[in-house]
């Protein structure tokens, strides 16, 4: 009952804070972390200890799956090289830099210093997606940051397992061939499991038309991908990401408008609740972990600040040469792109879950030296990135000049709507020539489409839509959906415009009622 009460309190707190965050136009994760710290400092509030298994199994799969579904596979193809370089090279560079500096400034044993480096080496997809959701970044930059955060976890997880193995073993050494094989097993095996789960779900959903069953299948898919991959001793995170990317690309072919709208509403609620609770937990954990620090560790705030600055510096230097791949038309290195990509790469829930899973004892049953400090430094860096980078990310994006102007987005959306309506009008005229549909229905749909193209209000004729008219409207919406996909595949519209117009078409089709 105590755990249930804490969860309920967190839900209420998170909902309240998120409401004010939207009103003040502040990133909700940043405000939630601050609120969590504030609550934890209130006298009498019980200490919060969250098992890392609870975060890894209950919270992460749906959040990762939702982020992966939103990932544009079209834009991912354009930036796969820099994503690969960041997912491997930057993870190793960050881990090594943090490890060496941590030995010098924190006094941690070398093995535990590199455990800390492995924990902090990758950006967090949950935090990156939550912070970047409202930013009007160019599609390539948004996909670069989001894809990197989704695919670098297998690399950091291997580093973490190797570093922990050395830390808990007296006189332990690093076996590089074994580490390479484990990386291949985690990443490659997780990808295979994710692809198999996506294929099985695709076959099932093709034969399912019940909205309730579709919703249940969508909710259990990320958990199935995660559990099956972990049971096979591969990367559950990679499995969920691969399944989400594959199913997100084919989702419009598996469901109808009613089911897509319902799934969107359900997942929006689930993601909101889980994100809100998990970022509150990050804030609540920090004061508790600080109280557990041994005497003489009072320099941890400065040490955490130094590590956070180091991670930012390494990320800028590593990202700068990749800016040509993101904005090839410039033909030169861009500090603005590197700055935005760096500032958007925050740490979050996954490093905290990894740090909490560090064993308490070494192999000789002695207490693992430095574990409390690693937990505090990890949580402090996470809090720093979520609060400092999160609260200033919009300013950095606006100052960089890379943000898409609202007029650009509105113009692209308006042009796409015109293209859809023209394609629909051509189809209606073709049906009129064939005399395949009653002329009254054709005339009503024609007047509606013409009014949209002329930017005039659609006049209601006061008549009830008959079966022929509804069927014609469905045909028109199907034509518009096809045209929408064509515009997207030809790179004439962005992923954001695709989702906005797809939702509008779904709402229009759902308003026609069932067949």
Secondary structure, DSSP 8 states (H G I E B T S, - for coil): -HHHHHHHHHHHHHHHHHHHHHHHT--HHHHHHHHHHHHHTSTT-------HHHIIIIIHHHHHHHHHHHS-HHHHHHTHHHHHHIIIIIHHHHHHHHHHHHHHHH---HHHHHHHHHHTSS--HHHHHHHHTT----HHHHHHHHHHHHHSHHHHHHHHHHHHHHHHSTT----HHHHHHHHHHHHHHHHHHHHHHHHHHHHHHHT---HHHHHHHHHHHHHHHHHHHHHTTS-HHHHHHHHHHHHHHHHHHHS-HHHHHHHHHHHHHHHHHHHHHHHHHHHHHHHHHHHT--TT-TTHHHHHHHHHHHHHHHHHHHHHTTHHHHSTTT-S--HHHHHHHHHH----HHHHHHHHTS-SB-TTSSB-TTHHHHHHHHHHHHHHIIIIIHHHHHHHHHHHT-S--HHHHHHHHHHHHHHHHHHHHHHHHHHHHHT-S-HHHHHHHHHHHHHHHTT-----------HHHHHHHHHHHHHHHHHHHHHHHTTSS-HHHHHHHHHHHHHHHHTT---
